[in-house]
Amino acid sequence: MPDARIAAFAAVTLVVAVGTLYSVIYHTYLDTSDPHLTALPHPLHASHYFASKSNPLNVVFIKYAWGWTSLAFAAHFLTSPPAAQTWERVGKWLAETGVWMVFTTWFFGPALLERVIAASGGECVVRLPSGYLLSVPNEYCYTKSTVSPATHPSLFAASLLIPDTQEWQARPRLRRGHDVSGHLFLLVMSTLFLADQLRASFRPGVVRWSKAHQWSVAGTSALLALWLFASYTTSVYFHTPLEKITGYLLGLAGFAVTLAPIFSSPQAVTPVTSQTETVKSHSS
């Protein structure tokens, strides 16, 4: 059968390109790095369902994209025929999880995506109830700290617009820099990763699927289709064109890690059960 990775690459590239082009022609995108716009609803939220950040696709699925992808991988791997349960697949998931963590969670401190925003002119700001943007040290954004006049009086000492209530608090955000589309990064990487995992079910030597595996293949395929649709809605409604392009390219680079020769070595493509049985036979 045709390489599913190539088909997925062509599909996600077309989806992002069409969505981005549409957003430019019809001015549907929102500059999420602009602190004056980020806190406001998307201008099209009332007429375009997926322009609303609170829609279920965004809140339930996109925000936890790698979690859903990992769940689909686990179900697909564990129900696969023994010949398809290889160390190569486990290694690829571990590598992609590492890429996800480095760019979105932690990299010897702030995640790389946060470092990019700061290095490109971003600043850590707090939006006061009045709408005024108060700049604070970047460390408060890196550590995702919650600040208030009661807990951090020194931050608000120079501000003439201190909130009236001492119960008010807020979490500073990095804004104004180049905000690489983290959603597109994860969606592109997840799409290619799932397509690559589906290949395992069709490789030579895998002749019969259990009922559970049939369901897992169907579920993985459905999630892959959902990620393509989510890539489109993200491309249409959020981030500047350049931020979408860098998110897309970063997703490709993240998946490219799994194309390293180590993942096609003889040891990597050995079924997990075969190595387990070999160890048992030597020990006995």
Buried (B, 14 or more C-beta within 10 A) or exposed (E): EEEBBEEBBEBBBEBBBEBBEBBEEEEBBBEBBBBEBBEEEBBBBEEBEBBBBEBEBBEEBBBEBBEBBBBBBEBBBEBBBEBBBBBBBBBBBEBBBEBBBBBBEEBEEBBBBBBBBBEEEBBBBBBBEEEEBBBBEBEBBBEEBEBBBEEBEEBBEEBEEBBEEEEBBBEBBBBBBBBBBBBBBBBBBBBBBBBBBBBBBEEEEBEEBEEEBEBBBEBBBEBBEBBBBBBBBBBBBBBBEEBBBBBBBBBBBBBEBBEEEEBEEEEBEBBBEBEEEEEEEEEE
